[in-house]
Amino acid sequence: MEQKLITFEYKLEDDMIDNALLPDNEIKQYDLDKCYLEVKKKVEEFILDQFNFPQIPKPQITTSYEVRYEYFVSKATDKVGNYIEKKIDKEQEIIKLYQEISNSLTLLSRGEFTYFLECLYFNKKESVVIDKLETTRYYFNPIKQSCIVKLAKAWKIAKKRT
C-alpha cells in the first residue's frame, strides 16, 4: 500500500476565515429548515464516523478554534478480498467526508464558524453563541442562516425553495 500524508490547517485568527456572510437574497432562495436538517444529518454522520472508525484521524477542532486535519491516503495496488475492499472503500468514504467538512470550514466567517462548532458540532444552545459573539438574536440569525446555506451548498445538499 502506498500512503501519502495530507495536512489541512485552519485557525480562527487567520485572515482567510474572515469571509462575508451570504447576502439576504441568496439565503432566501433556500429552504432553511430543510437545509438545516440536511446539514445536521451530515454533521451527525461525521460524529458517528469518528466514533465507529477511531483509527481514522478526524479533523481536530481545539478550544482556540484551530482546525487541523491530517491523514494518510492509502491506495490498494492489488486485490485482497471483498472484506478488505469494503473496509478500504468505507475508510475512503469517511476520509472524503472529513476532507469535505474540513474544506467547507474555510468558507465560513468567524461567527459562522463559532455557530458550526458550538451549535452543530457540540449541540450547545444558540444563546451560548450569541453570548460568545457578544451580539443579539437579531444579528445572530443572519450568521446562522448564512452558515447553514454555505455548508449545505458546499456539501451539495442544499434545498431550494419550491
C-alpha positions in Angstrom: 0.0 0.0 0.0 1.2 3.5 -0.9 0.5 6.2 1.7 0.6 10.0 1.2 0.3 12.5 4.1 -2.2 15.3 3.5 -2.5 18.1 6.0 -5.1 20.8 6.3 -4.7 23.5 8.9 -7.2 26.3 9.6 -7.1 28.8 12.5 -9.7 31.3 13.6 -7.1 34.0 13.8 -6.2 33.6 10.1 -7.3 36.3 7.7 -8.6 33.6 5.4 -11.6 32.9 7.6 -12.8 36.5 7.7 -15.3 35.8 5.0 -18.5 37.8 4.4 -22.0 36.4 5.2 -24.2 35.4 2.2 -26.5 38.2 1.0 -30.1 38.0 2.2 -31.4 37.5 -1.3 -29.2 34.4 -1.7 -30.3 32.9 1.6 -34.0 33.5 0.7 -33.6 31.2 -2.3 -33.1 28.2 0.0 -35.5 26.3 2.4 -33.6 27.0 5.6 -35.5 24.3 7.6 -34.7 21.5 5.0 -31.1 22.8 4.7 -30.7 22.8 8.5 -31.9 19.2 8.7 -29.6 18.0 5.9 -26.6 19.8 7.4 -27.4 18.5 10.9 -27.7 14.9 9.4 -24.2 15.3 7.8 -22.7 16.6 11.0 -24.2 13.6 12.9 -22.7 11.3 10.3 -19.4 13.0 10.8 -19.6 12.5 14.6 -20.8 8.8 14.2 -17.9 8.0 11.9 -15.5 9.4 14.4 -16.9 7.0 17.0 -17.2 4.0 14.7 -13.8 4.4 13.0 -11.4 5.7 15.6 -8.4 4.5 13.6 -9.1 7.2 11.0 -7.8 10.6 12.3 -10.6 13.2 12.4 -10.1 16.9 11.9 -9.1 18.4 15.3 -11.0 21.4 16.5 -9.3 22.9 19.5 -10.6 25.4 22.1 -8.7 28.1 20.4 -10.8 27.4 17.2 -8.0 25.8 15.3 -8.9 23.1 12.8 -6.1 20.7 11.9 -6.8 17.8 9.5 -4.1 15.3 8.7 -4.4 11.8 7.2 -2.7 9.2 5.2 -4.4 8.3 1.9 -4.0 4.6 1.3 -4.1 3.2 -2.2 -4.6 -0.5 -2.7 -2.4 -1.9 -5.5 -3.8 -5.4 -5.6 -7.0 -7.4 -4.8 -7.1 -8.6 -1.2 -10.7 -9.9 -0.9 -14.2 -8.5 -0.6 -13.9 -7.7 3.1 -10.8 -5.7 2.8 -12.1 -3.9 -0.3 -15.3 -2.9 1.5 -13.4 -1.7 4.5 -11.0 0.3 2.4 -14.0 1.8 0.4 -15.7 2.8 3.7 -12.5 4.3 5.0 -12.0 6.2 1.8 -15.6 7.4 2.1 -15.0 8.6 5.6 -11.8 10.3 4.7 -13.6 12.1 1.8 -16.3 13.2 4.3 -13.7 14.5 6.7 -11.9 16.4 3.9 -15.2 17.8 2.6 -16.2 19.1 6.1 -12.7 20.5 6.8 -12.5 22.3 3.4 -16.0 23.7 3.8 -15.0 25.4 7.1 -12.7 27.8 5.0 -15.9 29.3 3.6 -17.2 30.5 6.9 -16.8 33.8 8.7 -15.7 33.8 12.4 -19.3 34.0 13.6 -20.4 31.2 11.2 -17.5 29.0 12.4 -18.4 29.6 16.0 -22.1 28.7 15.2 -20.9 25.5 13.4 -18.6 24.5 16.3 -20.9 25.3 19.2 -24.4 24.6 17.9 -24.0 22.0 15.1 -21.0 20.1 16.4 -21.2 20.4 20.2 -25.0 20.7 20.3 -25.0 23.7 22.5 -27.8 26.2 22.7 -27.8 29.2 20.3 -27.7 31.5 23.4 -24.1 30.3 24.0 -23.0 31.5 20.6 -25.0 34.8 21.0 -23.1 35.4 24.3 -19.8 34.3 22.8 -20.2 36.7 19.8 -21.5 39.4 22.1 -24.4 40.1 19.8 -28.2 39.9 19.8 -30.6 37.4 18.3 -31.4 39.9 15.6 -27.8 40.0 14.4 -27.2 36.3 15.1 -29.9 35.0 12.8 -28.2 36.1 9.5 -25.0 34.4 10.8 -26.8 31.2 11.5 -28.7 31.3 8.2 -25.6 32.1 6.1 -23.7 29.3 7.8 -26.4 26.7 7.1 -26.7 27.7 3.5 -22.9 27.9 2.9 -22.4 24.4 4.4 -25.4 22.9 2.5 -24.2 24.3 -0.8 -20.6 23.2 -0.1 -21.8 19.7 0.8 -24.2 19.6 -2.2 -27.2 19.0 0.0 -28.9 22.5 -0.3 -32.6 22.5 -0.8 -34.1 25.4 -2.9 -37.5 26.8 -2.1 -40.3 25.5 -4.3 
